[in-house]
């Protein structure tokens, strides 16, 4: 949206005047800008807050202001985040825990070698039949 045209007797555009002052003298301060405008246009009245805003905007456009990092805001209270539930392994039907424990012990006796444990089981099966 475009800015409205300047109104008043002198067709004074405060933002344009302030921008020209800041471009001409980068070290100028806000109260000096207001004093300069009052000297240059004695018949006009200025809203000092509006002049200060125009001054700050002009300095920001020229890159003369420091940018301050925003502080992180505190997180608002509310419902806590849902905790991920890891489904536990349901015991399989027909699995005997005693048999699993015995198989584990057999693997320990074979030094963790699965092939040796399988051959031992096959030999036991042959001897039992």
C-alpha positions, 0 to 999 in steps of 0.5 A, a space after each residue: 500500500 502506497 503512502 498518502 500524499 503529504 498534506 499541509 501548507 508546505 506539502 511537507 513529507 516528514 519521512 522524506 525530510 528525515 530520510 534526506 537528513 539521515 542520508 546526509 549526516 549518518 551521525 545525526 541523532 533523533 532530537 537533532 532531527 526534530 530541532 532541524 525540522 522545526 528550524 526549517 519549517 517553523 510554521 508546521 507542528 510536528 508529532 515528535 513520536 512520528 518523527 522518531 519513528 521515521 528517523 528509526 526507519 530511515 536508519 534501519 533502511 541504511 543499515 545503521 542500527 544494531 540488530 539485537 537477537 530476540 530472547 527465546 520465549 518461555 514455553 507455555 504450559 499445556 498438555 504434555 507431549 505424548 510419550 512414545 510407547 514401545 510395544 512389548 513383544 507378546 509371548 508367542 503361543 507354544 513357546 516354552 521358556 524352559 526350552 529357550 533357557 536350555 537352548 541358551 545354556 547349550 549355546 554357552 556350552 558350545 562357545 556361542 557357535 550355532 553350527 556346533 549347537 545344531 550338530 549336537 541337537 541332531 546327534 541327540 535326536 538320532 540317539 533318541 530314535 
